[in-house]
Amino acid sequence: MIEAAGLKFIIPALVVTIGFALLAAGKDSIWLLIVALIFAVIALFLIFFYRNPNREIPGGDDLILSVADGTILSVQDFENGYIGKGKKVSIFLSVFNVHINRIPISGRIDYVKYNPGKFLKAFVDKASDENEQTEIGLIYSSGKLIFKQIAGILARRIVCRLDKNQNVKSGDVFGLIHFGSRAELFLPSNVEVIVKAGDKVKGGETAIAHILK
């Protein structure tokens, strides 16, 4: 399946590819054929990038799932006024990862806040605070958490399809980040993080943490 938000990039690339291919055939031009092949490669990459594969969503209401595909950058202590003390889990998405974002746990959206900012490289720590991002607060059965979509040096557009007071289900698709980027989860102290730096995760499928009873 292809994410609909990617069609505005994929379709023009395919149209240009076909146009140059027809011109190359009509004029018997090797150079026009090379240009057509270049655009064909771009179109194929875009189709690959905007893929939206089916995921097996784990059962159980005690699991907090990854919001994105990628590599765990770090697991750090944090404290803020919304959650209190807890753990921040940072995920780096390369251009080769699936960029679809998924809900980490069933609950109700408490707030959605867009923060304009810079476009630093997504894997540097400063990107967490300084880069353009969307921050979402979610209330679930036994607490609340925050998750973020963070733009990177290439990712200049974030898509978030969530609204305040919206009920959401674990593993559901809620948006995406165009090209290389970063995602984060801010988890309260009553959960145990079960991933570490360097781990590979899949959005909506990999458990990031489980809720302590």
C-alpha positions in Angstrom: 0.0 0.0 0.0 1.2 3.6 -0.8 0.6 6.5 1.6 -1.8 9.0 -0.1 0.3 11.9 1.0 3.1 10.6 -1.3 1.1 10.6 -4.5 1.7 14.3 -5.1 5.4 13.4 -5.5 5.0 10.0 -7.1 2.6 10.9 -9.9 4.6 13.9 -11.3 7.7 11.7 -11.3 5.9 9.0 -13.2 4.4 11.6 -15.7 7.8 13.1 -16.4 9.4 9.6 -16.8 6.7 8.7 -19.4 7.1 12.0 -21.2 10.8 11.7 -21.6 10.5 8.0 -22.6 8.1 9.0 -25.4 10.3 11.8 -26.5 13.3 9.5 -26.5 11.5 7.0 -28.6 10.2 9.6 -31.0 13.6 11.3 -31.5 15.7 8.1 -31.1 17.8 10.0 -28.5 20.0 8.2 -26.0 20.3 11.3 -23.9 16.5 11.7 -23.5 16.4 8.0 -22.6 19.0 8.5 -19.9 16.9 11.4 -18.5 13.8 9.1 -18.5 15.7 6.4 -16.7 16.9 9.0 -14.0 13.3 10.0 -13.4 12.2 6.4 -13.4 14.7 5.7 -10.6 13.4 8.8 -8.7 9.8 7.5 -9.1 10.7 4.0 -7.9 12.5 5.5 -4.8 9.4 7.6 -4.0 7.1 4.6 -4.3 9.5 2.7 -1.9 9.7 5.6 0.5 6.0 6.2 0.8 5.2 2.5 1.3 2.7 1.7 4.1 3.1 -2.0 4.9 0.6 -3.9 6.9 1.6 -4.5 10.6 0.7 -7.1 13.1 -0.4 -5.0 16.1 0.4 -6.8 19.4 -2.5 -7.5 21.7 -2.6 -6.4 25.4 -3.4 -3.0 26.9 -0.2 -2.9 28.9 2.1 -2.4 25.9 3.3 1.0 24.5 4.3 0.6 20.9 6.8 2.4 18.7 5.4 5.4 16.9 7.8 4.9 14.0 10.2 2.6 12.2 13.9 3.3 12.8 16.8 3.0 15.2 16.7 3.8 18.9 19.0 6.7 19.4 18.8 7.0 23.2 16.7 6.3 26.3 17.1 9.2 28.7 15.6 10.5 32.0 13.4 13.6 31.7 11.0 15.7 33.8 8.2 18.1 32.7 5.0 19.5 34.0 2.7 17.3 32.1 4.0 13.9 33.0 6.5 14.5 35.8 9.5 12.3 35.9 10.0 9.5 33.3 11.9 8.3 30.3 12.4 9.8 26.8 12.9 7.4 24.0 14.3 8.9 20.8 14.0 7.2 17.4 15.9 8.1 14.2 14.3 7.5 10.8 16.6 7.2 7.9 15.4 7.8 4.3 15.2 4.0 3.9 12.8 3.5 6.8 9.0 3.5 6.6 7.9 7.0 7.5 4.3 6.2 8.5 3.6 7.1 12.1 1.4 5.1 14.4 -0.4 5.5 17.7 1.6 4.0 20.6 -1.4 3.0 22.9 -5.1 3.3 22.8 -6.6 6.3 24.6 -7.7 9.9 24.0 -5.8 12.8 22.5 -5.4 15.5 25.1 -3.7 18.1 22.9 -1.9 18.6 19.6 0.7 21.3 19.4 2.7 22.4 16.3 6.1 24.0 17.1 7.9 25.7 14.2 11.7 25.6 14.4 15.0 24.6 12.7 15.9 21.8 10.4 19.0 20.4 12.2 20.1 16.8 11.5 17.5 14.6 13.1 20.1 12.4 14.9 21.6 15.2 17.0 20.2 15.8 20.5 19.4 19.5 19.8 16.9 18.5 17.2 14.6 17.3 20.0 14.0 20.8 21.2 15.0 23.1 18.3 13.6 21.5 15.2 10.1 21.9 13.7 7.8 19.4 15.3 4.4 18.3 16.3 3.8 17.3 19.9 0.9 15.2 21.0 -0.4 14.5 24.5 -2.3 11.3 25.0 -4.3 10.0 28.0 -4.6 6.3 28.3 -6.2 4.0 30.9 -3.6 4.4 33.6 -1.7 7.5 32.8 -0.6 9.9 30.1 2.3 10.3 27.7 3.7 12.5 25.0 4.9 11.6 21.5 6.5 13.8 18.9 7.1 14.0 15.1 10.3 15.9 14.5 11.5 17.2 11.2 15.1 16.7 10.1 17.5 18.3 7.6 15.6 16.8 4.7 12.1 16.5 6.3 10.5 19.8 5.7 6.9 18.7 6.2 5.1 16.9 9.0 1.6 15.3 8.5 -0.5 14.8 11.6 -4.1 13.8 11.4 -5.0 14.0 15.0 -7.4 16.4 16.9 -7.9 17.2 20.6 -10.4 14.8 22.3 -10.1 12.2 19.5 -10.2 8.6 20.6 -7.4 6.6 19.1 -6.5 2.9 18.9 -3.0 1.4 19.4 -1.2 0.9 16.1 -3.5 3.1 14.0 -1.8 5.3 11.4 -2.0 9.0 12.3 0.5 10.7 10.0 4.0 10.7 8.6 7.2 12.8 8.3 8.6 13.4 4.8 12.1 12.1 4.4 14.8 11.6 7.2 13.4 12.5 10.6 13.1 11.8 14.3 10.3 10.6 16.6 10.1 10.6 20.4 8.1 9.1 23.2 8.0 10.7 26.7 6.9 8.0 29.1 5.9 8.3 32.8 7.6 6.6 35.6 5.1 3.8 35.9 6.2 2.1 32.7 9.3 0.0 32.1 11.2 0.8 28.9 12.3 -2.5 27.2 14.4 -1.1 24.3 17.9 0.3 24.3 20.1 2.5 22.0 20.9 0.7 18.7 17.7 -1.4 18.7 15.7 -1.5 15.4 12.0 -0.9 15.9 8.8 -0.9 13.7 6.0 1.5 14.2 2.8 -0.2 15.6 4.6 -3.5 16.0 7.6 -3.2 18.3 6.9 -2.8 22.0 8.9 0.1 23.5 7.7 -0.3 27.0 5.1 -2.1 29.2 3.0 -0.6 31.9 3.9 -1.7 35.4 1.0 -3.0 37.5 
